[in-house]
Structure formats: structure tokens, C-alpha cells
Amino acid sequence: MRFARTGRRRAALAAALTTVALVTAACGGGGEVGNEVRTADGQVFDLSPEQPTRVRTGKVDAIAAQVPQTIRDRGTLVVTGSSTTGPPLRFYATDDRTIVGSEVDFAYLVADILGLRLDVRAADWSQNFVKIDSGEVDAFISNVTVTEERKEKYDFATYRLDNIALEIPEDDDWTYTDRKSLAGKRIGVGSGTNQEQLLVEWNESNIAEGLPAIDIAYYQQTTDYYLALSSHRIDGFLGPNPVAVYHSATSGDTKIAATLSGAGEALQAEIAVTTKKGNGLIGAIHQALQYAIDNGTYQQVIDRWGLQSEAVPQSRINPPGLPKQQA
């Protein structure tokens, strides 16, 4: 899964800083409020490049010994991902250079346990898979959903549930019951995402039942979707649940109409660290994730970024994934 393609970082940063400015005005300033977002329920999101409260842990020799020798010799774990997924998952900090977010924090935990320095990189969504294929990077950690098609080329170690959300304007009074609720409405979705796959399938089912088509809208940037929502140019936006929760809580312009599994009704989808199939790394990553779950540092990252609804009790290697699309 991905949310939006990489592109104009400053547009996303401007949106984040606008939110910070609003929060600063509401809170009356003080401390490092310019680098923080506080929601009404007390959740604090750190947008600073320094990330002083990032959760770290120590090396576990028995797990680190399972890392392929070439990576141990190099001493770094090279992790790629999209830079514009959006807060709280993966985004540019207020310096417009440093990539931060929950996905980066999970990568740090894995690297710490494996005794490696973390090398954080960013690329366009599709290019991240290319970088895994070529061996340029070791892992792709960026809200990637396990799918049966991807399992043919990649190995996965899960660390979060994959939930998606339908976000609608705050002042709209329509309700979501099922896919039929979207008939005749204009719904935004990211191109090439699993959310898009679900929305297309729902639209096809609606049309087959004689219902009006869903008008599917595509934009390039995160901010474009939210501008379209606030101006009522779209009726809703289907995207990653954590991003929707963050945006609705901090902007005040939208609300969550529905939360669903990223696999629809087929199964509960899961988010996973992605590596090249058979390169010998996924076992060590899986054990590192499970160790973090067991020692409590995983939960600290979950709590730090408000992801409580997507926590998992265990990491799994290559579990059942989103079914293949029909030809």
C-alpha cells in the first residue's frame, strides 16, 4: 500500500506547518510547540528533525548473528520508503530534509536489535520495489501491505494491522454503511494502491447491481486530496487509517466515516517489512520485531504515534495476503 507519490516536499511541509501554527495559536505557545502537534485528546506528535523522544533499544547478539554476513560487514541496514505517506507514518520533519514518523521508528528498533546503523532513504513508491530488486537497499519499510502477488517476489515480516479509512468533510451528513453508500459519489484514492483496488472492485459490483458509478478521483499530492475534501470537490477520500486519523484530529475539517481492513472483507490485512525473497534477511528482521514486541519498545512506538488500533501481538513471516486481482 502507499498513499501518494513522492514529489513536492514543500507542499506537504507547508500543510504540516499550517497545522502546527493553528495548534500553537490554540495552545498559547511555550516549549517547543513549533515542532509539535497536539490533538484534543492529548496525543502529541513530534515533527522535529531531532526526535528527542524516539524509542531506542539495545543489540541482541543471538538475533544479530543471523544477519547475512555481507550486511554485518557493512555495518548498516539500508531502509527505503516513501517520503510523502503523511504523518504519522513517514514524512519530512520541519527542516524539510529529515524523514521521520512511525515507520522510521520501527526501522530504528530493528536496526538497533541487529546491531546495525540505520541508513534511511526515500524514493517514489514503485521505485522502492526496484531498489529492493536490485539489492541497492535491504528493506522497504513504508506501510507496505502483504499481498499474494508480492509474496512471489518478496519476503514479509509483519508489524502492524493494515486498516484504511474513509475520510469525509466534517460538515457532511451522509453515512457509510457499505460499498453501496458510495454509489454516485466522488471519492479520492491514491493510484496504484490497495485502496484503489478495493474501490474499483466496489464500483464494479455497484454497477453490476444497477447502481450509479463511483466517480473515482486521483491527485498527485497529499495536500491536493485534503484541499479537495475541504472545498467539497470530492465527497470522501479512501486512504491509510493512521493518516486519516491524524489529519481529522489535527485539521478539524474532516471526520472518519468508516474504518476497514485494507483487504476489504477478504481478511484482516497486515503491514510488513519487505525484503527481497530468499536473501536471508527476513528471519532476523522477524525475530527483531518479535523481540521489540516482547520487551515493550514496540508498544512505546505504537503509543508515540497514536497507532493503538493497529498493534499486533506477534510478527508473522509471509502470512496470507491480499488476494490477487482477477485477470
Disulfide bonds with the S-S distance in Angstrom:
none
